[in-house]
Amino acid sequence: MSLPPECSLEATPLPVCFAQAQAAYHWVDGSSLGGADPALQQRVADGLAFAEKAAELVSSLSVFSANEELEDINTGDLKYLLLPFLRAELILRIQPEEAAGCHDVRLKHLRHAAALLEAFLRDLEARRALRAEARAGWEEACADKPLDAAASRTLKVSRGGA
């Protein structure tokens, strides 16, 4: 997972950073290790470092412009739209060490992940990449009004949930 010692994260190209971040996410997501396991936490940290470097490169290389819609984006670059999602998912896997203030650290991680996921959805919405059902669910969530049980069930079924 990690780069060879002679390489540095700073010199790693965008495609490699993204591939390493995605591989870490899939490894962590499919792992049977406990959340606090040191090997899992190391993979989370490595994946997050690659994801953050990839996000930095996407920004500095201006891979996307603010007014691009989905069909305007280079097919090979579409995967980079997933970076906020990957970062959020890896952040959610961070287990703070049991110590004073670990609740505050966990809360900080939750807020950061929520902001990344919200930015991910807003970006997809702005690029017209959300299906109508997903957009309806997103609009409901943004409205901050609770769904009644029947409406919630209908929305979940329309999205393919059980």
C-alpha positions as CSV (number, residue, x, y, z in Angstrom):
1,M,0.0,0.0,0.0
2,S,2.7,2.5,1.0
3,L,5.1,4.0,-1.4
4,P,8.7,2.7,-1.5
5,P,11.0,4.6,0.8
6,E,12.8,6.3,-2.2
7,C,9.4,7.8,-3.3
8,S,7.6,10.6,-1.6
9,L,3.9,11.4,-1.5
10,E,4.7,14.9,-2.8
11,A,6.1,13.5,-6.0
12,T,3.3,11.0,-6.6
13,P,1.1,11.7,-9.7
14,L,-2.6,12.2,-9.5
15,P,-3.6,8.8,-11.0
16,V,-1.4,6.9,-8.5
17,C,-2.7,8.9,-5.5
18,F,-6.2,8.3,-6.6
19,A,-5.6,4.5,-7.2
20,Q,-3.9,4.2,-3.8
21,A,-6.7,6.1,-2.0
22,Q,-9.4,3.9,-3.7
23,A,-7.5,0.7,-3.0
24,A,-7.2,1.7,0.7
25,Y,-10.9,2.5,0.9
26,H,-11.8,-0.9,-0.7
27,W,-9.4,-2.7,1.6
28,V,-10.7,-1.0,4.7
29,D,-14.3,-1.4,3.7
30,G,-13.9,-5.1,3.1
31,S,-11.7,-5.8,6.1
32,S,-12.8,-8.0,8.9
33,L,-10.4,-6.3,11.3
34,G,-11.8,-4.4,14.3
35,G,-12.0,-0.6,13.8
36,A,-9.2,0.1,16.3
37,D,-6.8,-2.5,14.8
38,P,-3.5,-0.9,14.2
39,A,-3.2,-2.4,10.7
40,L,-6.6,-1.1,9.7
41,Q,-5.9,2.3,11.2
42,Q,-2.6,2.5,9.3
43,R,-4.4,1.7,6.0
44,V,-7.0,4.4,6.8
45,A,-4.2,6.9,7.5
46,D,-2.3,5.9,4.3
47,G,-5.5,6.0,2.2
48,L,-6.5,9.4,3.6
49,A,-3.0,10.8,2.9
50,F,-3.3,9.7,-0.7
51,A,-6.9,11.0,-1.0
52,E,-6.0,14.4,0.4
53,K,-3.0,14.6,-1.9
54,A,-5.2,13.6,-4.9
55,A,-7.7,16.3,-4.0
56,E,-5.0,18.9,-3.7
57,L,-3.7,17.9,-7.2
58,V,-7.2,18.0,-8.7
59,S,-7.5,21.5,-7.4
60,S,-4.0,22.7,-8.4
61,L,-4.2,21.1,-11.9
62,S,-7.8,22.6,-12.4
63,V,-9.1,19.2,-13.5
64,F,-12.6,20.5,-13.2
65,S,-14.1,23.9,-13.9
66,A,-17.0,25.2,-11.8
67,N,-19.4,25.4,-14.7
68,E,-18.7,21.9,-16.2
69,E,-21.6,19.5,-16.3
70,L,-21.1,15.8,-16.3
71,E,-21.1,15.4,-20.1
72,D,-18.4,18.1,-20.4
73,I,-15.9,16.2,-18.1
74,N,-13.2,14.1,-19.6
75,T,-14.2,10.5,-19.1
76,G,-10.8,9.6,-17.6
77,D,-11.3,12.4,-15.0
78,L,-14.8,11.3,-13.8
79,K,-13.3,9.1,-11.1
80,Y,-11.8,12.2,-9.4
81,L,-15.4,13.3,-8.5
82,L,-15.3,10.5,-5.9
83,L,-12.5,12.1,-3.9
84,P,-14.7,13.9,-1.3
85,F,-16.6,10.6,-0.8
86,L,-13.5,8.6,-0.4
87,R,-12.0,11.1,2.0
88,A,-15.2,11.2,4.1
89,E,-15.5,7.4,4.3
90,L,-11.9,7.1,5.4
91,I,-12.3,9.9,8.0
92,L,-15.3,8.1,9.4
93,R,-13.0,5.0,10.0
94,I,-10.5,6.9,12.1
95,Q,-10.6,5.7,15.7
96,P,-9.2,8.2,18.1
97,E,-7.1,6.8,20.9
98,E,-9.0,6.3,24.1
99,A,-7.9,9.4,26.0
100,A,-9.3,12.6,27.4
101,G,-10.9,14.5,24.6
102,C,-11.4,11.6,22.3
103,H,-15.1,12.4,22.1
104,D,-14.2,15.9,20.8
105,V,-11.9,14.4,18.2
106,R,-14.5,12.0,17.0
107,L,-17.1,14.8,16.8
108,K,-14.6,16.8,14.8
109,H,-14.1,13.9,12.4
110,L,-17.9,13.4,12.0
111,R,-18.4,17.0,11.2
112,H,-15.6,17.0,8.7
113,A,-16.9,13.9,7.0
114,A,-20.4,15.3,6.9
115,A,-19.1,18.5,5.2
116,L,-17.2,16.4,2.6
117,L,-20.3,14.3,1.9
118,E,-22.5,17.3,1.5
119,A,-19.9,18.9,-0.8
120,F,-19.8,15.7,-2.8
121,L,-23.6,15.7,-3.3
122,R,-23.7,19.5,-4.1
123,D,-21.0,19.0,-6.7
124,L,-22.9,16.1,-8.3
125,E,-26.1,18.2,-8.2
126,A,-24.3,21.2,-9.8
127,R,-22.9,18.9,-12.6
128,R,-26.4,17.4,-13.1
129,A,-25.1,14.0,-12.2
130,L,-27.9,13.0,-9.8
131,R,-30.8,10.9,-11.0
132,A,-34.3,12.3,-10.3
133,E,-34.8,9.9,-7.4
134,A,-31.5,10.8,-5.8
135,R,-32.1,14.5,-6.3
136,A,-35.5,14.2,-4.6
137,G,-33.9,12.5,-1.6
138,W,-31.2,15.2,-1.5
139,E,-33.8,18.0,-1.7
140,E,-35.8,16.3,1.1
141,A,-32.6,16.1,3.3
142,C,-31.7,19.7,2.6
143,A,-35.2,20.8,3.5
144,D,-34.6,19.6,7.1
145,K,-38.2,18.5,7.4
146,P,-38.8,15.0,8.6
147,L,-40.5,12.6,6.2
148,D,-43.6,10.8,7.4
149,A,-43.1,7.0,7.5
150,A,-44.9,6.3,4.2
151,A,-43.0,9.0,2.3
152,S,-39.7,7.8,3.7
153,R,-40.5,4.2,2.7
154,T,-41.6,5.2,-0.8
155,L,-38.4,7.2,-1.3
156,K,-36.3,4.3,0.0
157,V,-38.0,1.8,-2.4
158,S,-37.6,4.2,-5.3
159,R,-33.9,4.3,-4.7
160,G,-33.6,0.5,-4.7
161,G,-33.4,0.1,-0.9
162,A,-35.2,-2.6,1.0
